[in-house]
Amino acid sequence: MATLVLIISPPLPLLMSFRTEEKISLSTSQSHDIIDNLNGLGMKSLHPKRLISSIYFDTSNLQMLDDSEEGLLPRKKIRIRSYNNSADQNLLEKKISSIEGRFKTSSKIEHQIKKDYFKNGYFDRQYGILFPKVRVEYERNYYKLDNLRVTLDSNIRYCGFKGECFIRETSNVLEFKGSANISQDDLYQYMPSQRRRFSKFANAMNAIYKKY
C-alpha cells in the first residue's frame, strides 16, 4: 500500500511524497543475518544510530488503541517524538490510515507547547481530547540500498508516560521504504517469507494497560 508522507516544517513550503513501505518483526539473530546479507548486496549506512523517544496520546477510554486493534478506518496515531534526548527537537507527528491510503504529517513544536499538551491534553477533531499515555524508546540504525531506505529498530522499551521503562520488546523491527513506483514484490525479495503485523503503539499500550 502506498504511503503519503507530508512533512511540515514552517516557514518552508509543504513537501509531499508517496512511498511504499513494509515493516517486519525479527529476532535479534534474524535481523543481524538480514543486515549482513543486505550489506553484501551493497547496502550503506546513512548516518549514526539515534535514540528515539515517542510519547503516544490516546483518549481516556483508549479509543485509538481499540481502533488500531480492530483495524478500523479512518484511524490515527498521534505522538510527540524527540531524538537523542534533545529538548530542542520535538516533533508532533500524526500517522493516519484511511480508505484512500496511509500518510504521516510531522511538524516542529516548541518545548513549552509540548509541556502544555502533556498538562492539558491535545485536541483532535476525530477523537476529541487526547492525553499522553505511554512512552516508547528505541535505537534506530539508518541504511540505504539502491532506491530503498532501510531502518533497524532495536532495544525497544515500553514505558508509562512518566514511569520507568520496565518492559523490553523481545523483537527488533526492520522497515523498508521506497518511492511509490517500487512494488511490494520488490521489497519482499529482501525479506523472510514469514511476516507479521507489528505496532509499537499497540504493543506499548497493551503492555502498560493490559487491555488486549
N, C-alpha and C positions, 0 to 999 in steps of 0.2 A: 504494500500500500504506500503510495507517495505521501510524503510529509511536507507540508508547507511550513517553513521556518521564517518567522517575522521577527527581526531584531530591531528594537527601538533604542536609539542612543542619541537623544536630543543634544545639540541642535542639528545633528546630521540628518539627511533625508532617510526615510524608511528603506530598509533593504529587505528584499523578499526572494526566496529561492525554494524550489521544490526539491525534495530529497526522497530517496528510497533508503530504508534502514531496516536492520534486523538485529535483535538483541537475544543473546543466549546465555544460559546459566551453566557454568562448568565447575568441576572440581579444580583445586589448585594445580594438580598434576596435569589434568587435561588442558588447562589454559596455558601452562608452560609449554606443553607439546605443540599446541597450535601456534603459539608465538614463535617458537623455534622453526616450525615449518614455514610460516609466513616470512620470517627473516631470510630463510633460504630462497624465497621467491622474490626477494628484493625489497621487502618492507623496511622503512626507515623510521627512526624516532623523530618526532616533530619538535618537542621541547621537553624540559624536565618534568618529572612527575609532580602533581599538585595534590594537596589535601583539600577536599571539597566538603563543605558543611551545608546541608539544606534543612531549613525549617519548613515543615509542611503544615498547612492550615486545613481545618475542616469545620463543619457545623457542630453545634453542641450535641446533636444526636448522630454524628458521624455519617451524614448523608452521602458525602463524597466517597467514603470508603464503600458504602453499600452500592453506589452506582458503579464503582470500579469493579467490585467483585461480581456484580450481575452483568457487567458489560453493556450497561445502558448507554444510549446516545440521545442527546449530547451529554458529555460529562467533562469535568475538568480536574486538574491537579494544580494547586496554587502553592508556591513555595518562595522563600527568600534564600538565596544562595550566596555564599561567600567562599573565597579561595585563600588557602594558606593562613587561616585565622586573621585575615585582614579586616578591620572595621571599616575601611575606606572602599571596599569592593563589594557592595551589596547589590544584588540583582533581584528584582521581583519578576518571577517567571510564571507563566500560565501555559500549561500543556492541555490543549483542547482536542477532544475526539468528537467528531460529528459525522453525520451521514456523508458529507462531502469529502471527508478525509481527516487527517490529523495535522495540527500545526502548533507552533510554540511562539509566544511573544516574550520578549525579555527587555527590561528597562532598568537603568540605574536608579537607585534611590539613596537619599541621604540617610546617615546614621540615625538622625532624630526621627525621620519618618518611619524607619524600621522600628524604633522603640515605641512609637505611637501605635503601630499595628499590633505589636506584641501586647501593649497595655489595653487598648480599646477595641481591638479586632479590625478586620478588613472587610469592607462591604463588596459583595459580588452580586451582580444583577440576577444571576440564575439561582444562587444558593442563599443569598442574604448575608448576615454577619458571620464571618469565619474567625476562628481563633487558632493560635499556634498550638499544635498537638504533639508532634514528635520531631526529633532531630535525627538526621541520617548523616553519618560521616564515613568517608572512604578515601582511598588513594587512587588516583587516575593516571594512567600512562597513555600517551598520545602517539599514534603512528600514522604513516601514510603508505599505502600500497597502490601503485598506479593511480587511478582516479578515486580510490576509496580512502575514507578516513576511518581509522580503527582506534577504539579506546578499550582499555582493560581496567576494570574497577576491582580493587582488592581490599582486604581488611575492612570490609563493610560492617559498620556498627549501628545498631538501633538504640535510640535513647529517648527518654522522656524529654519534653520540651526544656525543662530546667534541671533535669536529673542527670545522673551518670549514665554513661553508655555501658549497660550491663548485659547486652545481648549482641553476640557476634554472629554474622552470617557465615555459614559453612561453605558457601559457593562464591566464586568470582563471576563477574559479568563481562562478557566480550560483546562489543557492539560494532557493527559495520554501517557506515553511512556513505551514500553516493548521490550523484545527481539523478534527476528524475528519469533520464534515459537509460539508467542501469536497471536491469530487471532483477527480480528476486532470485531467479535462477543463477544470475551472475554472482550474487552474494553467496548462494548455497554451496558453490563449489569450494569455498574456503571453510565450511562449517561441518561439524559432525552431523550424522544423519538424524540423531535424536535431539529435538529442541523442545523446550517447554517455556510457558509464559513466566515472566519474572517482573515483579514490580517492587521497587524499593519502598514506595509509599505504602502499598498494601501490606507488605511484609512487616514494616515498622509498626503500622497501626495495629495489626493483628498481634504482634509480639507484645506491645505495650498494653493494649486494651483487651486482648484475648477475646475478640468478638466472633471470629470465624475459626 
